[in-house]
Amino acid sequence: MTAERIKGGGCGGQCTEGLGFDFTMAFQPIVDVGGGQPWAHEALVRGLDGQGAGWVLGQVTEANRYAFDQACRVKAIELAASLGLGQQPDTRLSINFLPNAVYQPEACIRATLAAAKRTGFPPERIIFEVTENERVVDGAHLKSIFTEYKRQGFHTAIDDFGSGYSGLNLLAEFQPDIIKLDMELTRSIDTDRARRSIVSAILTVCRDLGITPVAEGIETPGEAKALRDLGITLMQGYLFARPAVETLVAPTMDFAPAMA
């Protein structure tokens, strides 16, 4: 599918009206290294002419933040459905959202639910990620968002865990279904004793709270093996696949025998 065909996100152009720019999505798999299959695909914003996420996010202002957040959800769901993700058993769609753009969780989720219903995408296979680097103005508000999303059957995740403003304090307030360990914690973890110790401690917290860990930014077989030895089986990074615009890519697992 080309960028021209999905211009407007399949919502008649209305979901990007008022933004002053348009965008599309790239997808990167989160891999279950135990079976070598995608566990989820994360939707990542891209410009129609190949611009990266930084360019797209640079167009977001206070005036269009809400419209952009809504457009991202709709476009991610409609494009993922058109690529057949909804028909892949046990494979999820992960969407980033801006908590400061959500004025009322019940109201702001309506477009998401409508897009899922319209495309036949199972809502229970949608994950909403909030990055720890997103400075949350109101922690109680974020907690209410997560609570409502769980009530609606969605899964919740904290992205870039370990790199942002709150760290473990965030988990003391509310417990998401998933945390994604930032690449600053996983980089060279196979040769860094301190990082292994920190990640091991976080995994103990995850087990106690029933949270699923995902390791981000994995680039080498050594990193993947060290994380697998610590008990992490869900990973994301260039070692497996780079993000691909409007495409669901199969992960590369040629290194897998070295992890055994």
N, C-alpha and C positions, 0 to 999 in steps of 0.2 A: 504494500500500500504506500502511496506517495504522500508527501506533505500536502500537496495540493488537494488530494482527495479527502484528507481529514481536516482541512482548514475550517476552523470554527468548531472543531471537536465533535462533529456529528450532532450538534444541537442547534442546527440551523443558523450558526454564526452568533447566536445570542449569548453563549457562555463566554465569549471574548469581547463582546461589545463594550465599549467604554474603557478597555485596557489601553488602547493605543498601540498594541503590538499583538502578534500571534505567536504561537509556539507549538511544539509537538513533544513527544516523549521518546526517550530511549529506555531500554529495559536491560537490567543486569540480573542474572540468576543468583539466588542464595542456594547453595548446594548442600545436600545431605551427603557428606563424604563417605558415609557408611555404604550407601547404595549407588553413589555417583549420579544421582538424579536431582533436578531442580526441586527444591522444597518450596520456593517462592520466586517471583520475579519482582524486583523493585522498579517502579516507574520514576524516571529522572527527567526533569525538564530540559529541553533543548530548543534552540532557535530553528526556524524553518530553513535557514541558510547555513546550518551547521554550527551555529554559535553554541557555546557551552552554557552550563547552568548559571555561571556567574553573570553572563550577559543578560540572561532572562531575568534573574532575580534582581539585577540592577535596574530593571524597568519598573519594579514594584514600588509603589509609594503608599503612604497612608490612605490616599484617596481611592486607590484601586486594589488594596490588599485583600479585601473581602471577595471582590469579583475574581481576582486571580486565584485565591484559595479554592473557590467553588469551581472555577473552570478547570483547575488541575485535577480535581476529583473526577469530574465528569469525563474529561478527555482521557484520563488514565483507564477508567473502567470501560469506556466505549472502544478505545483502541485495543486494549487487552482482549476484550470479547471478540473483536473482529479478527484478531490473530489466533483465536481458538483456545485461549488460556482457560476459559470457563469450562471447556470440555476435557481438560487435563486433570485426571483424578488426583486429589490430595495436593494440588499445586496452588499456591496462594498468590495474591496480588498485594504488594506493599506500596502504600501511597503516603508521601510526606504531607503534613498539613501544618498550617501556621496557627498556633493556639491563640495568638493575639488578634487573629482575624475572625474568631468564632465568638459572636456576641451572645448567642443562646444555643447551646448544643442541640436541643430538640428541633429548633427551626433550621439551623445550618446544616443538618444532616439530611434534609428532605431531598435536595437535588441528588445526593449520593444514592439514597434509597430508590429514587425514581430512575436513575441511570442503571442501577443494578437490575431493577425489575424490567426495564425496557429492553435490556440486552440479554437478560436471562443469566446474568452473572451471579453466582451464589454469594449473598452478603456475608455468610459465615467464613468465606475464604478471602475476605478483605482485611488487611492489616493497616492500621493508621499509625505512622511513625511521627514522633515529635523529636527534633534534635535537642540534645542537652545544651547546644550552643545558642539556641533561641532563648533570649532572656525573657523569662516568663514574668509578666507584670503582676499577675495574681495567681499564686499557687493553688488557692482554693478553686479558682475558675478552671484551671487545668485538670484538677481532680474531678470536677463535675463533668468535664468533657469526657474524660476516660470512663467515668461511671456510666454516662449515658451511652457511649459507644459500645461498652460491654453489654449493656442492657439490650441494645439493638442487635446483638449477635456478632459485632465486629471484634477483631483482635487489636490490641494496643501494644505499642513498642516505644521505647526510648532509644533514639539513634545517637551515635557518637558518644556512648557512655564512657565517662572517664576523662573527657576533654573539656567539659563545660563549666557552668556556674555552680552546680549544685551537688554533683557526685552522689554519694550514698545518702545525703540528706533528702534527695528527691525520692528515693525508695522508702524512706521513713514516712513520707506523706501519702504515697499511693504506690501500688504495686502493679505494673503493667504485665501483660502476658509474656513480653519479650524484652530483653535488653540487647543492644548491638554494641559490642565492645569496640571502641574507637581504635583506629590503626596506630595511634600513638602508644597504645598498650600492647598491640600485637606485633608491631614492627620488630624484627630480629629477636623475637621471643625465644627462639631456639638457642640463642647464644647469650641471653640476658637473664641472669638469675633473678634480679629484682622484679622484672616484668612477669616472670613465671610465678613468683611468690604473690604478687599483687593480683594477677588474674586468678590464681588458685583460691585466694581469699574471696574474691567476688563470686566465684562459682559456688563456694560454700553458702553464701548468702542466697544465691539463686536457687539452690536446692532447698534451703530452708523455707523460702517464700514461694516455691512452685513457679519460678520464672524460667523461661527458656532462653539460654544464651546463644547469641550469634556472633561470630568473630568477623570483623570487617577488615578490608585492606590487605588481604593475604596475597603475597606476591611470590613466595618461594616454597618449594616442597618442605624445607626445613621448618618453616613457620607452621605449615599445615600439620606436619607430624607432631611438633611440640604441643600444639593446641589439641590435637586428637588424643595425645597421651594424657593431657589434663582432663579429658572427658568431653570436649566440645566436638560435636559432629556437624553443626551447621556453620558454614563459612561462605564468605563473599569476597571477591577480589580478582585482580588481573590474572592470577594464577589459573583461575577457572574460566573466566570470560570477561571481556571488556563490555561496557554498555554498547548496545546496538540500537540505532534509531529505528523505531517502528518495526522491530524484529525481536522475536524470542529466540535467543541463541542457546544451543546445547553446550553445556560445560565441557571443558577439556579435562580428562582425568588420566592422562598418560603417565603421570608420576605416581599414581595410586599404589602400585606394588611396593614402592620404597617406603610407604607408610605402614606396611604390614608388620 
